[in-house]
Amino acid sequence: MRVQCISLLRCPVTGSKLNLQVISTVSERYGSEIEQVIHEGILFAEKDWFFPIIDGIPRMLVESFLDYQDFLEKHLSDFVIRKNQLMAKYGDFVRAVVKKNRRTKESFALEWSVYDYGNDKTWNAQGPEIFERFLKETDETAESLHDKAVFDMGCGNGYLSHLIAHNSRFVVAMDFSTSVERAKKAGRSCNILFVQGDIEFSPIQESHFDIVQCSGVLICTTDSELSFNRIATNVKIGGKLSVWLYHPRKNVIHNFFNWLRKYLSRLPLKLEYYVLMTTIFPASYVFKKLTGNKQNVREMIVDILDWFTPEFRWEHSPEEASSWFGRLNYTSVKVTTTDTFGFNMTGTRMDYK
């Protein structure tokens, strides 16, 4: 992580700026130049909170001080005191966040661990296809994107984030789980910052980005509209918010799967994976092959895991989503793409009412 990126980060709880303690740096090549970047460090909020930087990735989850306790114990002499102070002051809040996040982090880490970065498509698209789809969804062109700062909230495998970085001024790519580690390693660019963070507690500077892109993520949080309201604050006035959401379908199999996932998603993740691979996957594989689907086995498994393993999978109509934009005084609200499972909607931020 480059030192200058620190200015974009904020404490996800208090919103305060952060102070950096560097533990180690590494040399990385960007094009023809070699630069010293932060490999390990600790970020301190103005009060109480602290967050590790590991493998060049700021770990900005509320519960990062628990998730990365071994690292912090090694590098922070008063870690135990700081941890106990946090739990004494914010214990109920921290425990609630840990409970909220546990299943979602595990499910998405499992999902993207199956993905092969060298050979697999992302949602049936790859290379120019996935970038062109992003341009259609955000109602942009390669030329209009060139000088824009983009926040890719929920970057998943990071494939699209790297493509955006090659065609824009700067990208922050954030994901919830440790999948962000593989996403960072999948490419190298000096104008992209990978962050592990929670869109419900955004650790990124408000009112900064020309485009905030959130594709298929809001619907996996506890409350889609509440999460929408929070990510909207990262868009600068005159900037654009782009969200992709599932919509309801009048399809018997679709609605049966949604009913089934309510029960399967309550199983321990390893058990659910075994159940899915011995029941849903064989039937899905045969059906897709008979209907000419070109997905490989890994891509099929990612699709199944994405549907069944997250704790939440909400569906919303365009009319409902449009009302979210309207309540936050967004204008030029429109559906930019629609497909079998969902739609993308964009709006331009005016000053809040």
NUTORTI-740504 format. One record per residue (C-alpha): x, y, z; residue in three letters. Coordinates in pm, whole numbers, plus 32768, in hexadecimal, padded with zeros to 4 digits. Each point is the difference from the previous one (the first is absolute). Layout:
N
[balo [X, Y, Z], "ala"]
...
***
This chain:
353
[balo [8000, 8000, 8000], "met"]
[balo [8083, 8158, 7FA4], "arg"]
[balo [8024, 80F7, 8120], "val"]
[balo [7F31, 810C, 7F50], "gln"]
[balo [7ED0, 7F1A, 8007], "cys"]
[balo [7FE6, 802B, 817A], "ile"]
[balo [7F4E, 814C, 7FCC], "ser"]
[balo [7ED5, 7F46, 7F69], "leu"]
[balo [7FCD, 7F1E, 812D], "leu"]
[balo [7F23, 804A, 812B], "arg"]
[balo [7FAA, 7F48, 8140], "cys"]
[balo [7EC5, 7F39, 7FA4], "pro"]
[balo [7F69, 8042, 8159], "val"]
[balo [8054, 816C, 804F], "thr"]
[balo [8053, 8087, 7EA5], "gly"]
[balo [8143, 8098, 8080], "ser"]
[balo [8140, 8019, 7F36], "lys"]
[balo [8110, 7F01, 8040], "leu"]
[balo [816B, 800D, 8069], "asn"]
[balo [80F5, 7F03, 7F72], "leu"]
[balo [8106, 7F30, 80AF], "gln"]
[balo [80D7, 7F54, 7EF9], "val"]
[balo [8080, 7EA6, 8058], "ile"]
[balo [8099, 7F98, 7EB5], "ser"]
[balo [8017, 806C, 7E96], "thr"]
[balo [8046, 7F49, 7EBB], "val"]
[balo [8073, 8066, 7EA7], "ser"]
[balo [7EFB, 7FDF, 7EEF], "glu"]
[balo [801F, 8047, 7E8F], "arg"]
[balo [7EFA, 80DA, 7F5C], "tyr"]
[balo [8048, 8010, 7E8E], "gly"]
[balo [8169, 806E, 7FDA], "ser"]
[balo [8021, 8085, 8165], "glu"]
[balo [8049, 7F55, 814B], "ile"]
[balo [7F57, 8090, 8134], "glu"]
[balo [8011, 7FBA, 8177], "gln"]
[balo [7EA3, 7FAE, 807C], "val"]
[balo [7F6D, 7F9E, 814F], "ile"]
[balo [7FFA, 7E89, 8037], "his"]
[balo [7FA4, 7FF8, 8171], "glu"]
[balo [7F8A, 810E, 80EB], "gly"]
[balo [7EF9, 8073, 80F8], "ile"]
[balo [7F04, 8119, 7FD1], "leu"]
[balo [7F8D, 80BB, 8137], "phe"]
[balo [7EBD, 80C7, 8016], "ala"]
[balo [7FF8, 8141, 80C9], "glu"]
[balo [7F61, 7F3C, 811A], "lys"]
[balo [7FE9, 7E91, 8067], "asp"]
[balo [8003, 7F45, 7EB3], "trp"]
[balo [8125, 7F6B, 7F42], "phe"]
[balo [8022, 7F30, 7EC4], "phe"]
[balo [8119, 7F2A, 7F6D], "pro"]
[balo [8097, 8016, 7EA6], "ile"]
[balo [8064, 7EA1, 7F92], "ile"]
[balo [8095, 7FA9, 7EAC], "asp"]
[balo [7FC3, 8167, 7F94], "gly"]
[balo [7E89, 7FEE, 8047], "ile"]
[balo [7F60, 80DA, 810E], "pro"]
[balo [7F1D, 7F1D, 80CF], "arg"]
[balo [7EED, 80F9, 8052], "met"]
[balo [7EEB, 7F25, 808C], "leu"]
[balo [7F74, 8063, 8152], "val"]
[balo [8074, 7EAE, 8084], "glu"]
[balo [8158, 7FFF, 7F5E], "ser"]
[balo [80A8, 8021, 8153], "phe"]
[balo [7F6D, 7EAA, 8050], "leu"]
[balo [802A, 7F5E, 7EA9], "asp"]
[balo [8172, 805C, 7FF4], "tyr"]
[balo [8051, 7FE3, 816F], "gln"]
[balo [813D, 7F31, 7FC8], "asp"]
[balo [8093, 810B, 7F1C], "phe"]
[balo [7FA7, 811B, 80EE], "leu"]
[balo [8084, 7F4B, 8134], "glu"]
[balo [814C, 7FD8, 7F4C], "lys"]
[balo [8022, 816A, 7F94], "his"]
[balo [7F44, 80C9, 8107], "leu"]
[balo [8091, 7FEC, 815E], "ser"]
[balo [7EC5, 807F, 80AE], "asp"]
[balo [7F0E, 7F3B, 7F27], "phe"]
[balo [7F59, 7F4B, 8122], "val"]
[balo [7FBC, 8148, 80B5], "ile"]
[balo [7F73, 80A0, 7EC3], "arg"]
[balo [7F2A, 7ECF, 7FB3], "lys"]
[balo [7F73, 7FF5, 8161], "asn"]
[balo [7FB1, 8173, 7FF2], "gln"]
[balo [7F44, 7FD5, 7EB9], "leu"]
[balo [7F38, 7EDA, 8084], "met"]
[balo [7FB0, 80B4, 8146], "ala"]
[balo [7F82, 8131, 7F46], "lys"]
[balo [7F6C, 7F68, 7EC2], "tyr"]
[balo [7FD6, 7E90, 805B], "gly"]
[balo [7E8E, 7FDC, 7FA8], "asp"]
[balo [8036, 80B5, 7EB6], "phe"]
[balo [812F, 7F2C, 7FA3], "val"]
[balo [7F51, 7EBA, 8056], "arg"]
[balo [7ED2, 8065, 7F2F], "ala"]
[balo [80DE, 8051, 7ED5], "val"]
[balo [80C2, 7EBA, 8024], "val"]
[balo [7EB9, 7F3E, 8005], "lys"]
[balo [7F7B, 80C3, 7ED4], "lys"]
[balo [8138, 7FCC, 7F30], "asn"]
[balo [807A, 7EA2, 8050], "arg"]
[balo [7F30, 7F3B, 7F06], "arg"]
[balo [8020, 80FD, 7EE6], "thr"]
[balo [817C, 8013, 801A], "lys"]
[balo [8020, 7E86, 8001], "glu"]
[balo [7F0F, 7FCB, 7EDE], "ser"]
[balo [80A7, 80F9, 7F16], "phe"]
[balo [815C, 7F89, 805B], "ala"]
[balo [7F92, 7E9E, 7FA1], "leu"]
[balo [7F58, 8076, 7EC0], "glu"]
[balo [8131, 80B2, 7F75], "trp"]
[balo [80F2, 7EF1, 8073], "ser"]
[balo [7F63, 7F23, 7EF4], "val"]
[balo [803C, 8101, 7EEC], "tyr"]
[balo [812C, 7FD0, 7F17], "asp"]
[balo [808A, 8157, 7FA8], "tyr"]
[balo [80B2, 7F82, 7ECC], "gly"]
[balo [7EE4, 7F45, 7F58], "asn"]
[balo [7EA7, 8054, 808C], "asp"]
[balo [7F01, 8101, 7F94], "lys"]
[balo [7F60, 80EC, 80FC], "thr"]
[balo [7E84, 7FE9, 7FE5], "trp"]
[balo [8021, 7F72, 7E9F], "asn"]
[balo [80E2, 8118, 7F84], "ala"]
[balo [8176, 8035, 7FDF], "gln"]
[balo [80F6, 810A, 7F8F], "gly"]
[balo [7F60, 80FF, 7F15], "pro"]
[balo [7EA6, 7F6B, 803D], "glu"]
[balo [7FFD, 8045, 8175], "ile"]
[balo [808D, 815E, 7FD3], "phe"]
[balo [7EFD, 8051, 7EF4], "glu"]
[balo [7EF0, 7F85, 80EA], "arg"]
[balo [8084, 80E7, 8110], "phe"]
[balo [7FF4, 8126, 7F0D], "leu"]
[balo [7E96, 7FB0, 7FA4], "lys"]
[balo [7F9B, 7FD6, 816B], "glu"]
[balo [809B, 814A, 8069], "thr"]
[balo [7F97, 80B2, 7EBE], "asp"]
[balo [8169, 8066, 7FBC], "glu"]
[balo [80F3, 7FE2, 7EE0], "thr"]
[balo [8171, 7FAB, 8002], "ala"]
[balo [8043, 816F, 7FB6], "glu"]
[balo [7F1C, 808D, 8111], "ser"]
[balo [8097, 7F11, 8100], "leu"]
[balo [8164, 806D, 7FBB], "his"]
[balo [801D, 8118, 8104], "asp"]
[balo [7F11, 7F73, 8107], "lys"]
[balo [803B, 7F73, 815C], "ala"]
[balo [7F38, 7EBF, 8032], "val"]
[balo [7F9F, 7F45, 813C], "phe"]
[balo [7FBC, 7E8F, 7FB4], "asp"]
[balo [7F41, 7F97, 8139], "met"]
[balo [7FF7, 7E87, 8012], "gly"]
[balo [8113, 7FB7, 7F04], "cys"]
[balo [7FED, 7E84, 8027], "gly"]
[balo [8117, 7F5F, 7F3A], "asn"]
[balo [8086, 815A, 7F9E], "gly"]
[balo [8009, 7FB1, 7E8C], "tyr"]
[balo [7F21, 8124, 7F9F], "leu"]
[balo [80B2, 80E9, 80F6], "ser"]
[balo [8148, 7FD1, 7F47], "his"]
[balo [7F58, 8044, 7EB1], "leu"]
[balo [7F65, 8140, 8089], "ile"]
[balo [8152, 806B, 808A], "ala"]
[balo [809E, 7FE0, 7EA8], "his"]
[balo [7EF7, 80EA, 7F76], "asn"]
[balo [7FCC, 8101, 8115], "ser"]
[balo [80BB, 80F3, 80DD], "arg"]
[balo [7FE9, 7F3C, 8146], "phe"]
[balo [7F41, 7ED8, 8097], "val"]
[balo [7FB8, 7F93, 8162], "val"]
[balo [7F9D, 7E90, 7FF6], "ala"]
[balo [7F65, 7F81, 8143], "met"]
[balo [7F7F, 7EAE, 8067], "asp"]
[balo [7F81, 7F66, 813F], "phe"]
[balo [80BE, 7EB9, 800F], "ser"]
[balo [8167, 7F8E, 7FDB], "thr"]
[balo [7FB8, 7FCF, 7E8C], "ser"]
[balo [808B, 8161, 7FE1], "val"]
[balo [815C, 7F6A, 802D], "glu"]
[balo [7FE9, 7F33, 7EBF], "arg"]
[balo [7F5A, 8126, 7F53], "ala"]
[balo [812C, 80DE, 804D], "lys"]
[balo [80F7, 7EFC, 7F81], "lys"]
[balo [7F42, 7FD5, 7EB9], "ala"]
[balo [8099, 813F, 7F70], "gly"]
[balo [80E3, 8122, 804C], "arg"]
[balo [7FB6, 816F, 7FCB], "ser"]
[balo [806D, 813C, 80B3], "cys"]
[balo [7EA0, 8096, 7FEF], "asn"]
[balo [7F3E, 7EFA, 80C4], "ile"]
[balo [7FD7, 7FCD, 8177], "leu"]
[balo [7F74, 7EB8, 8084], "phe"]
[balo [7F53, 8011, 8152], "val"]
[balo [7F54, 7EFE, 80D9], "gln"]
[balo [7ECA, 80B1, 807C], "gly"]
[balo [7E8C, 7FF2, 8046], "asp"]
[balo [7F14, 80D4, 7F2B], "ile"]
[balo [7F22, 802A, 8132], "glu"]
[balo [8126, 80AD, 80AC], "phe"]
[balo [80BE, 809E, 7EE2], "ser"]
[balo [816D, 8050, 8053], "pro"]
[balo [802A, 80EB, 7ED8], "ile"]
[balo [7FEF, 817C, 7FEF], "gln"]
[balo [7EA4, 8089, 7FBE], "glu"]
[balo [7F9C, 80D4, 7ED4], "ser"]
[balo [8137, 7FA1, 7F3D], "his"]
[balo [7FAF, 7F21, 7ED6], "phe"]
[balo [7F82, 804E, 7EA4], "asp"]
[balo [7F6A, 7EA4, 7FED], "ile"]
[balo [7FA2, 7F10, 8115], "val"]
[balo [7FBB, 7EA8, 7F6D], "gln"]
[balo [7F55, 7EF9, 80DA], "cys"]
[balo [7FA4, 7ECB, 7F39], "ser"]
[balo [7F3E, 7EE7, 80A6], "gly"]
[balo [806C, 805C, 8160], "val"]
[balo [7EEB, 80CD, 80A2], "leu"]
[balo [7F19, 7ED5, 7FE4], "ile"]
[balo [80EC, 7F31, 80DA], "cys"]
[balo [7FF7, 80F0, 8129], "thr"]
[balo [7F0E, 8008, 8124], "thr"]
[balo [7F38, 811D, 7F65], "asp"]
[balo [802D, 8065, 7E93], "ser"]
[balo [7F77, 8160, 8021], "glu"]
[balo [80C5, 804C, 813C], "leu"]
[balo [813E, 7F8C, 7F51], "ser"]
[balo [7FA0, 80D0, 7ECF], "phe"]
[balo [7FE2, 8135, 80DC], "asn"]
[balo [815A, 7FC6, 808D], "arg"]
[balo [80B7, 7FCB, 7EB8], "ile"]
[balo [7F54, 8130, 7F6A], "ala"]
[balo [80D0, 80DF, 80E4], "thr"]
[balo [813E, 7F9E, 7F44], "asn"]
[balo [7F81, 809F, 7EBD], "val"]
[balo [8069, 8169, 7FCB], "lys"]
[balo [7EFE, 8105, 7FA0], "ile"]
[balo [7FCC, 7FDD, 7E8B], "gly"]
[balo [8086, 7E9B, 800E], "gly"]
[balo [7F4E, 7EBF, 7FA9], "lys"]
[balo [7F87, 7EDA, 80D0], "leu"]
[balo [7FD1, 7EB6, 7F45], "ser"]
[balo [7F61, 7ECE, 80A4], "val"]
[balo [7FAA, 7EA8, 7F7B], "trp"]
[balo [7EE5, 7F4C, 80B3], "leu"]
[balo [7F40, 7EBA, 7FE3], "tyr"]
[balo [7E94, 8029, 7F9B], "his"]
[balo [7EDB, 7F17, 8050], "pro"]
[balo [7FA6, 7EFF, 7EF6], "arg"]
[balo [7EC3, 7F42, 7FAC], "lys"]
[balo [80BC, 7EBA, 7FD5], "asn"]
[balo [7FAF, 7EC2, 80C0], "val"]
[balo [8164, 7F7A, 8014], "ile"]
[balo [808E, 8156, 805C], "his"]
[balo [7F0B, 8031, 811C], "asn"]
[balo [802C, 7E98, 8075], "phe"]
[balo [8179, 803A, 8015], "phe"]
[balo [7FC4, 813F, 80C7], "asn"]
[balo [7F21, 7F3E, 80F0], "trp"]
[balo [8102, 7EEA, 801B], "leu"]
[balo [8123, 80ED, 8044], "arg"]
[balo [7F4D, 8089, 8135], "lys"]
[balo [8040, 7EAF, 80A2], "tyr"]
[balo [8147, 7F99, 7F5D], "leu"]
[balo [80AA, 814B, 8058], "ser"]
[balo [7FC6, 7FB3, 8170], "arg"]
[balo [80DB, 7EC9, 7FEE], "leu"]
[balo [8171, 800D, 805C], "pro"]
[balo [80B3, 806F, 7EC6], "leu"]
[balo [80C9, 7EC0, 7FCC], "lys"]
[balo [7EC8, 7F2C, 8028], "leu"]
[balo [7F3C, 80DE, 7F14], "glu"]
[balo [8116, 7FE8, 7EFD], "tyr"]
[balo [7FF0, 7E83, 8011], "tyr"]
[balo [7E84, 8004, 7FDE], "val"]
[balo [800E, 80EE, 7ED5], "leu"]
[balo [810F, 7F39, 7F4F], "met"]
[balo [7F3F, 7EB7, 8026], "thr"]
[balo [7EA4, 8082, 7FAD], "thr"]
[balo [7FE2, 8151, 7F4F], "ile"]
[balo [8147, 7FEF, 7F3C], "phe"]
[balo [7FC4, 7EB4, 7F47], "pro"]
[balo [7EA2, 806C, 7F95], "ala"]
[balo [807C, 8159, 7F9B], "ser"]
[balo [8124, 7F6F, 7F3D], "tyr"]
[balo [7F23, 7F17, 7F35], "val"]
[balo [7EFE, 810F, 7FBB], "phe"]
[balo [8104, 80FD, 7F90], "lys"]
[balo [80B1, 7F08, 7F1D], "lys"]
[balo [7EB9, 7F97, 7F5F], "leu"]
[balo [7FA1, 816B, 7FC0], "thr"]
[balo [8151, 805D, 7F68], "gly"]
[balo [8090, 80C6, 8123], "asn"]
[balo [8178, 8032, 7FCE], "lys"]
[balo [8066, 802C, 816C], "gln"]
[balo [8113, 7F22, 8087], "asn"]
[balo [7FD6, 7F41, 8145], "val"]
[balo [80A0, 810C, 80DC], "arg"]
[balo [7F25, 8112, 7F6C], "glu"]
[balo [7ECB, 7F2C, 8044], "met"]
[balo [806C, 7FCA, 8168], "ile"]
[balo [803D, 8176, 8034], "val"]
[balo [7E9E, 8044, 7F81], "asp"]
[balo [7F6C, 7F02, 80F2], "ile"]
[balo [80C9, 807F, 8129], "leu"]
[balo [7FA1, 8167, 7FAD], "asp"]
[balo [7E8F, 7FA5, 8007], "trp"]
[balo [7FEF, 7F19, 812C], "phe"]
[balo [8114, 804B, 80FB], "thr"]
[balo [7FE0, 8175, 8059], "pro"]
[balo [7F2B, 803F, 8132], "glu"]
[balo [7F34, 8104, 7F42], "phe"]
[balo [7F86, 8011, 7E98], "arg"]
[balo [7EFB, 8110, 7FD7], "trp"]
[balo [7F3E, 8053, 7EC4], "glu"]
[balo [7F7B, 815B, 7FA5], "his"]
[balo [7F37, 809B, 7EE8], "ser"]
[balo [8083, 8128, 7F33], "pro"]
[balo [7EE8, 80D5, 8093], "glu"]
[balo [8074, 7FB1, 8161], "glu"]
[balo [816B, 804A, 7FAF], "ala"]
[balo [7F9F, 8145, 7F52], "ser"]
[balo [7F5A, 8074, 8141], "ser"]
[balo [814C, 7FD2, 80B9], "trp"]
[balo [80AA, 80EB, 7F0D], "phe"]
[balo [7EE4, 80F9, 801A], "gly"]
[balo [8007, 800E, 817B], "arg"]
[balo [8170, 8066, 7FEF], "leu"]
[balo [7FC1, 810F, 7EFB], "asn"]
[balo [80A7, 7F47, 7EE1], "tyr"]
[balo [7F99, 8068, 7EA1], "thr"]
[balo [8013, 7F67, 7EA2], "ser"]
[balo [7F9E, 7EB1, 809B], "val"]
[balo [7FDC, 7EEC, 7EFE], "lys"]
[balo [801F, 7E8D, 7FBF], "val"]
[balo [8133, 7FCD, 7F24], "thr"]
[balo [7FF8, 7E84, 7FD1], "thr"]
[balo [7F0F, 7EE4, 8046], "thr"]
[balo [8036, 7E88, 7FEC], "asp"]
[balo [7F62, 7EBE, 8078], "thr"]
[balo [805A, 8029, 816C], "phe"]
[balo [8025, 8174, 803B], "gly"]
[balo [8031, 8162, 7F8C], "phe"]
[balo [80F2, 8121, 8022], "asn"]
[balo [7F91, 815E, 8061], "met"]
[balo [80C2, 8146, 800B], "thr"]
[balo [7FC1, 815B, 808A], "gly"]
[balo [80BB, 8149, 8024], "thr"]
[balo [8035, 8096, 8156], "arg"]
[balo [7F82, 815A, 8047], "met"]
[balo [8037, 809F, 8154], "asp"]
[balo [7F3A, 7F4B, 810D], "tyr"]
[balo [7EAE, 808D, 8064], "lys"]
***
